[in-house]
Amino acid sequence: MSRKIRILFITYSSWREDNNNGNSYSTIFGGMEDRIEFANIYFKDDMPKNKIVHRYFHISEKELIKSVFNRRSVGQKMYLNNPFDTPNATYSTAYNKARALRWNAIFLMRDYLTVAGKWKTKALDDFVEDFKPDIIFGNLHFIPVYNRIMKYLSKRFNIPLVLYPWDDFYSTKRFSYSPVFWIRFWLERFDIKKCAIQASYMYCITRQMQEEYTHYFGKECKILYKGRMFDGKPPVKQSVGTPVRLLYMGNIGSGRWNELGRIAAALAEINSKEPGKARLDVYTLSPHTSAINKALNIDGTSTLHYPVDVDAVEQIRNEADILVHVEPTNYREMLTLRLSFSTKLVDYFYNARAILAIGGETSAMDYLRRNDGAIVETDPKKFDSLIKELIYDKNKILEYGKKAWECGVRNHRIQDIQERIYSELCEIIKSK
C-alpha cells in the first residue's frame, strides 16, 4: 500500500514486553513501524512498556466495575513519547491471592460487572474515529467485555476484525465438577462465538487449533507464529557449565509449578550425591503461594525469583545450559491448554540452548516432538530418569542447543513471518 496501514490492537493486559501478550506482539510487529501505525485499547490497571506503540486508550477494569454503581463513563486517552520508559508492573497482595485462588465465582462476578460498566462511551468512539484504523486485531478470550468491544467497534465503524486466539476458550473439551464453572463457560462461549462470527479473518497459534477453529467458525484460519531474527552463526554453547544450569521463565500457574517441582526434586537428589552438580532458577510473575515456595526453593538446588527487567532477560537465558518448558499433567489443566503454544519457546530457540520439555500432551509438545526441537517427555513415570540422564549427558545438551536453533530457522524467521502477515493484512483491507 502507498501509505501506512493502521492497526488498532485490543488487549486485556497492557502492551508490555515483560508479559506474553505484549512480548509476542512486539516480536511479531516490531520493525514494521515504517509500514504500520499502531494503537492499543487495554483494560488491566498498569502502564504499557514497549517500543512501538504510542497511542493508547485505557479502560480501567477497576473503574469499569465502579461505574456499574456510579454510572460514570470510563476511558482515558494517552500518548506516550517513550512507551518503554515506564514502571514495572506491581500487584497488591490481595490481588495476587485472588489470582492464586482462581475462584470461578469471582471471575464470573468480575466478567459481568465489567460488561455492565460504562465502557461504550463518546471518548472511546472519538479515539477510534481520530485514529481511523484499517484493521482491529485481538485475541479471543473468556472475558466478555474484551470480546464485546472488538465486535462493537468492528460493526460500528465497519472495520475488518482479525482475531488471533492463543488458547482454546471455545471447545467443550474440558473438565470440572463446578456448576459455576459451567455457567461461566456457556455464557462466555456465547460471546466468543458472536465475536468470531464478526471476524473477517482468523490466525491460530497451532495446527490443531487451526483445524478445530476452521470447523467451529467457518472462517479462513492460518497459523501465525512468533518470530525472531534467526540469521548468522547460532549462539550455541561450546561447553556445559558446572553446575549444569536449568532455567524457566514464565507463568507457573495451571499446575505448571508441580512439574517444575518434580524437576527441582530430581536435581536435589542428584546434588545429594554430588553437591553442586545442577541447579534450577525459576523467574515468574505468578503468585508465590506457600506450596509453590516450598516446592521451588530448595537450598543449593533451586530458587524461585520474581521477574527481572526486560533488558536483563536475554542475558539470563544465555547463561543457562538448559531451558525448561513444562505443561501440566493434571487432566483438567491439560485439556484447557491442549491447543496452546507457549510463545517463549521461540525465544528459547533463539538462545540456541537445549530445551527440556516435560508434562502433559499438548499441541506445543506435539510441535516440539515433530520438529525435534526439544527433549520431550509426556510420561510422568519417566520424568526423573530423563532428568538424571540428561544432567550427565553433555553431548546431548549441546546437540539439542543446535537443534533448537535449527527449528527456529525453519519455522520462525521473523522476516518471512512479517512479509506474509503484511501481505495478508493488505488483502483484508482491499477486500473490505
N, C-alpha and C positions, 0 to 999 in steps of 0.2 A: 504494500500500500504506500501511497505517496506521503502520508502523514503517520504520526504515531497512533497506534491503536490504544484505546483507553480501557483498562480493566478495573472494575470495582470488585474487590475481594470482600466477601462476608466471612468473618471468622468468629468463633465463640471466644477463644482466647485472643489476647493481643498478639500482634505480629512480632514475636521475639525470637531471636536466633538461639536462645537457650531453652526453647521448648520445641517439641517435634513438629508441630504445625508450622510455626514461623521459620524454623530451620529448613524444613523441606521446601517451602515456598521460595525462600531466599536462594536456595541452591538451584531450584528449577528455573527461576526467572532472573536471578542476579546476572548482570552483564547485558541484559536486554533493554536497558534504560534508553538506548538510542532508538528503539523501535516500539517500546511500550511505556505508557504512563500509568502509574498505579495509584489507587486509593483504597482505603480499608475502613469498613464498618465492623466494630467488635463490641463485645459485651463484658468480658472479665474486667475487674477493677484493678488493673495495673497499667503501666505505660508500655508502649511499643519499644522494641530495641532491635533495629535492623538498619541496613544501609541503603535501601532502595525506595521506601515509601515515605512520602512527606505529608500527604493529605489523609486525615482521619475523621471519623465520626464515631464518638464513643457513646454507646447506650449503656449506662451503668446498670449492671444486674441488680445491685443493691438498691439503687434509686428506682429502678423499674418496679421492684416489689413494693417499695414505699408508695409509689404512685397509684397503686390499686386503692389505697385508702385516702391519700391527699389529692389525687387526680391532677397532679402537676405533670406537665409534659417533660419527657426525659430525652436527653441527647445533646451532645456538645461537639461542635466542630473544632478541630485542632489542625494547625500546620506546624510541623517540626522541621527546622532547617537541618538539624543533625539528629536524626531519629535513633542513632546508635549511642548517643551520649545521654543515656537515661539511667535511672537507678535500677538495680537488680530487683526482681520480684520478691516480695516478702508476704507471708501469710500468717494470720494470728493463730494462736494455739487452738482456739475454739474452731476455727475454720479447718485446720489440719485434722482435728479429732473427727469432725463431721465427714471429711474426705475418707478417713480411715474406716469409719463405720459403714459408709455406703448404704444407708437405710433407704429402701425404695420409697417408703412413706415420705421421707424428707425430700427426695428427688421429685416425687410426684407433686408435692405441695409447691416446690420451687418452680417446676415446669409450668404449672397452670396459673400461678401468681404472676410470673413474668409475661405470660401470654395476655393476661388481663390488664397489664400495665399500659401506660400511655407512651408506647413506642411509635405509633403511627402518627407522626407529627408534621407540621409545616416545615420545621427545621430539617427534618430528615429529607423531605421532598426537595427542599431548596438545595441541600447538599448534593443530591443526585442530579438535579437539573443544572447546577453550576458545573459539575464535573463532566456531565454528558458521556457516560460510559458507553462503549460499544458492546461490552460483554459484562455480565455478572458471573462471578466464579466463586464456588464454595463447596465445602464438604456436605454430605448428608449426615445428619446427627439425630440422636434421640431428642434433643432439646427443641420443643415445638416452636418457640418464638424465633429460633435460628432458621428453621425451615420456612416459617411463615413470612419472615421478612424477605427472604430470597424470592419466594413466589409472588409476594405483594409488589415488590419493585419491578420484577420482570414483567408482570401483567400491566401495572400502572403506566410504565414508561415504554412498554413494548421493546424490551431489551432481551436479547438471547441469554438464556441461563445455561451455564455449563457446570455440571456437578462432578465432584471428584471424591467419591466415598472411599475411605481408608479402612473402615471396619464394617462388619456385617450387622447393621441395625435393623434389617428388614425380614430375613428369613425366619421361619418358625422353628428352626433347628437350635433350640436352647432348652435349658432345664432349670426348673425352680419349683419348689413346693409353696412359694409365697403367692397368695391371691393378689396382693398389692403389686407384686412384680408383673403379673399377667395383665392386670388392669392397666398399669402404666404402659406395658409393651403394646397392647392392642390399640390404646388411644393414640400413642405416638407413632405407631406403624401407619395409622391412617394419615397423619400429617406428612410422613415421609413419602408415601405414595403420591399424594397430591403435589408435593414439590417435585418429585421425579417426573410426573406427567407433564408438568410445566416446562421441564428442561428441554433444550434443543439438542443436547449432546451430553455424553457422559464418559468420563475417564474412570478407569478402575485401577486398583493397585496390584492385583494378582490375576493370573489366568483363570483360576476357579471363580473369582468374583465376576470377571468379565462374562463368563458363560452363564452364571446364575442371574446376574442383573439384566443381561440382554433378554433372558427368558421372562423375568418378572415384569419389566417395564416396557419392553418392545422398543428400546432405544438403541441407537448405534453406540457401542461401547468400545473403547480402545484402552490398552494398558499404557499407563504413564508412570514411569519410574523416576525417582530422584536420581540426579547425576552428579558427577564430579569431573574434573579436568584430568582424565587418565591419559597423560602424554608423557613422553620422555622415559627415562630409566626408572623402573619401580623402586620405591624406597624400602626394599626388603632388608631385614636384619642379616648380618653375616654370622652372628653367633647368638646363643641363648644365654641370658644372664643367670647369676646366682644371687638371690633366689630367682626361680622362674616366676615372672610377674604376670598375674592374670588380672584383667580389668573389665569391669562392667560399668557402663554409663547409661542412665535412662530410668524409665519407670519401673518400679519393682512391685507395683500393685497387681491385682488379678492373680495373686498366688505366685508370681514370679520369684518373690523373695524366698519361698520354700525351696525352689530349685537352686538358687544361689546359696542357700543354707546347706544344701547337700554337697555342693562343691567345697564350701568352707570346711565342712566336717571331714571330707575326704582329704583335703590338704592338711588339716590338723593331724590326722592320723599319720600322714607321710612325715610331717615335721616332728612328731613324737619319736620317730625312729631316726630321723636325720634332720636335726634342727636347722631351720633357715633354708630348707630346700625350695619352698614355694610360698607365695602369698597372694591374696586376693584383695583388691580395692574396689569398692562399690561407691559410685557417685550418683546421687539421686535427689530429686525434689520431692519425691513421695514421702508421706508422713512416716516418721520413725517411731513405731509402737514399741512397747517393751519386748514383745515376742521377736520383732524384727531385729532390735538391738542385740538381743541375746544370741540370735542365730548368726548374725553377720559381724559382730565384734568379738573376735577370738584372739586373745593375746598372742602375738608373734605369728599369726596366720592371716587374719582378715580384719579389715577396717571399713566401717560404714561412714561415708563422708557426705556432707552437704555439697551442692553443686559449686563448681568454680566458675569464674568469669569466662565468657565465650572465648576470649582471646587465649586462654590457657588450655582449652580442651584438646586442641590438636597436639600440643607438646606432650600432654599426659598420655594420650593414646600412643604416640610414637615411642614412649619409654616402655611400653608393655611388650611382653613376648607373645601373649595370647589374649585375644579379645573375646569376651564371653557374650553369647546370646542365649537367652532362656525363654521357653514357653511354658505356661502352666500345665501340669499333668492332671489337675482336678478336672473332672468331666464337664462340669458346668462352665468353668472359665475357658476350657479348651474349645467348647462349642462357640462361645462368644467371639473368640479370636481366630477361628478356623480359617477365615478368608483374609486375614490381615497379613501385612508385610512390614516389618519394622524398618523404618526409613534410616535408622542409624546403621543398618547393615551396609549401606552404600558408603558411609564414612569409614566403616571397618575395612571394606575392600580397598579404599583409597589409601589407608595406612599400611597396606601390604603386611598385615600380621595374621598369623594363624587364627582362625575363628573356631571356637569350641561352642557348638550349638546343641543344647540338651533340653528335653522337655517333651510336651505333647505334640501330636501330629497336627500341624497347621500348614497353610499354604506357604508360609515362609520356610518351614523345614523342607517341604517338598521342593521348593525352588533351590535351596542350598544343596540338597542331595542331587537333583538333576544336573546342576551346573558344577558339581564337585567344588563348590566354593567354600566349604567348611567341613570340619569333622563333626558329623551329625549322629546323634543317638536319641531315639524316642522311647526306648525300653528302659524304664526306671531301674530294673534289676541289673542293668549293665552300666549304670552311671559311674559307680565307684571304681570299677575295674578299668573303665575307659580313662577316667581322670588320672588314676595312678599310673597307667601305662604311658599316657601322653607326657606326663611330667618328666619321665625318664627317656623319652624318645625325641632328642633334639633335632634329628634329621627330619622327622615328621612335622615338627613345629615350624622349621624353616621352609619345608616343602609347601605347607599349606599357606604360608605367607605369600609365596609366589602365586599359588592358585587363587587366592583371594583377589589379588591384583588383576590376574587374567580374567576372572569373572567380571570385574568392573569394566575392563577394556571391552569385553564382548557386548555387555548389556547396558552400561551406564555412562557412556561418554556424553558429557553434557552438551557438546557441540551438536551431536546428532539429535539429541532429545530436543534442544531448543529450536533447531531448524524445522523439525517435524511439527512441534506444537505451534510455532508461529504460523506455519503454512495452514494448519488445520483451523486455527482461530480466525485467520483471514477469510477462509472459506465459509465459516459460520456467519461472519459479518456480511459477506457478499450475498449469502442465501437468505438473509433476514427477510 
